[in-house]
Amino acid sequence: MTHRKWSKAVTIALESPDEWVVIDTTQAASWALIEDWPLEEATALDRALSICADVISGKRTPEDARLAFIDAVKEAKIPMKEE
């Protein structure tokens, strides 16, 4: 379940403005949120982490994680490529 590809990948510039990273699984999103996120405490970040955990344990869908991740990206003002 954790490695199931999302319906649509989310491409963000996490490290630097010209360094794009493609996030396409809940596992990858969780790692990005935990390891590389510019914010320490934020509402959408906490919600996204919680939803990712629910997806990994089978309680929610990967699409829920994808949408929560996008909310966290917007909250942190991380550049994102619109697909």
C-alpha positions in Angstrom: 0.0 0.0 0.0 2.7 2.5 0.9 4.5 2.1 -2.4 1.4 2.4 -4.6 1.9 5.2 -7.1 -0.4 8.2 -6.8 -2.8 9.0 -9.6 -0.7 12.1 -10.3 2.8 12.9 -9.1 3.5 16.1 -7.3 6.7 17.9 -8.5 8.2 20.3 -6.0 11.5 22.3 -5.6 12.4 21.2 -2.1 16.1 21.7 -1.9 16.6 24.7 -4.1 14.4 26.6 -6.7 15.9 24.7 -9.7 16.1 21.3 -8.1 12.8 19.5 -8.8 11.8 16.4 -6.9 8.9 14.1 -8.0 6.8 12.8 -5.1 4.5 10.0 -6.3 3.9 7.7 -3.3 2.7 8.2 0.2 6.1 6.8 1.5 8.0 9.4 -0.5 5.7 12.2 0.8 6.2 11.0 4.4 10.0 11.1 4.0 9.9 14.6 2.4 7.7 15.9 5.2 9.8 14.4 8.0 13.3 14.9 6.6 13.4 17.9 4.3 10.5 20.2 5.2 11.3 23.9 5.7 8.7 24.2 8.5 8.9 22.6 11.9 5.4 23.1 13.1 2.5 23.9 10.8 -1.2 22.9 10.6 -1.2 21.4 7.0 2.2 19.7 7.7 0.8 17.9 10.8 -2.4 17.0 9.0 -0.4 15.6 6.0 1.8 13.5 8.3 -1.3 12.1 10.1 -3.1 11.3 6.8 0.1 9.6 5.4 0.2 7.4 8.5 -3.5 6.5 8.0 -2.8 5.6 4.3 0.2 3.5 5.3 -2.0 1.6 7.9 -4.7 1.2 5.3 -7.3 3.6 6.8 -7.3 6.1 4.0 -6.6 6.3 0.3 -3.4 7.4 -1.4 -5.4 10.2 -3.0 -6.1 11.6 0.5 -2.4 11.7 1.2 -1.7 13.4 -2.2 -4.2 16.1 -1.5 -2.9 16.7 2.1 0.6 16.8 0.8 -0.3 19.5 -1.8 -1.9 21.5 1.1 1.3 21.2 3.1 3.4 22.3 0.0 1.2 25.4 -0.4 1.4 26.2 3.3 5.2 26.0 3.3 5.3 28.1 0.1 7.4 25.5 -1.7 7.5 25.9 -5.5 5.3 23.3 -7.2 4.9 22.5 -10.9 1.2 22.4 -11.9 0.6 19.4 -14.0 
